[in-house]
């Protein structure tokens, strides 16, 4: 009887170890196929001056000319409408380039001889966050914003969220790229961030 009990106990122990090993292997395989885990890393973006895009608001200051100074929205066609000048191209221009264009237009149209113009962005293109956050949607971009701070603004992660990494969809040089990024990744205006659901 004692021998039989010992044999039965050893058999049950072996089965439990085998079940645990199978479960562990299953966990590893699930980890390997977590949503978004197969995405390539987000390509590094070269440090270049920020360029304007539709939907952003810029403040134009023409020193000594209050009628030409104000805040203007970059239209869907990529122009800002400046008093006395009409539509001035702004899409894919830096703030300094737009200031130079406005200055040149003022001279060419003989409105001012030696204008002093400055341009700054006061409202950036929005960013978007989808997936496992409390309040997915569109949010204003702020310089220095990371995927984690965007998730915090969106109410924080849900209990199902994969919090180690996110997906970032980004338009670069006219091309749309998507890649996996750590949650501390700095995001850019127009980015779409997706927080995935974890399997376990």
Beta strands, then each sheet from edge to edge (+ up, - down):
strand 1: 57-62
strand 2: 70-73
strand 3: 79-82
strand 4: 86-89
strand 5: 117-123
strand 6: 127-131
strand 7: 137-139
strand 8: 165-172
strand 9: 175-182
strand 10: 192-195
sheet 1: 2+ 1- 5+
sheet 2: 3+ 4-
sheet 3: 7+ 6- 10- 8+ 9-
end
